[in-house]
Amino acid sequence: MNLPFTVLLPAILAVLLVVAAIIDARTYRISNRLNFTIGALAPAYWWALGLPLWPDVAVQLGVAALVFGLLAGAFYAGMMGGGDVKLAAAVSLWFPPFFVAKFLVWMSIAGGLLTLALLLAHRVRRQPGRPKVPYGIAIATAALTILAERYLNHFA
């Protein structure tokens, strides 16, 4: 285990998540370059943790592929943007399967609250159509919650 990198890399992830949330709030887009960077840093984190290729890294890749597949269905249904799907899959590379499940639950809760708040604001302003939802904010919030849990909950 390479202790400095096990602290530094999650800190870099946290900064990238904040950047993704800000960019998504401003432009309703999350760039492929940012998603790629988040995903590409995950193997360095695995190496720092000393994860064996089999089965741990294979499980990480499989879970991220599953998240991508599930959320691609939401994209196809028009409920999420493509950048959001890629961001959630890239973030899934960073967490073990149990924490990915927690991440998805927190993401759903944060996304639901964000959607309700934006819908309410949209209705109060009496704007036509459906409001745009920068779901990257919900993804970043959920991932930051999981990252913070490591430091806030000493029993995790």
Summary of the structure (lengths in Angstrom):
residues: 156
radius of gyration: 16.1
end to end distance: 18.2
largest distance: 55.1
contacts: 458
relative contact order: 0.15
helix: 79%
strand: 0%
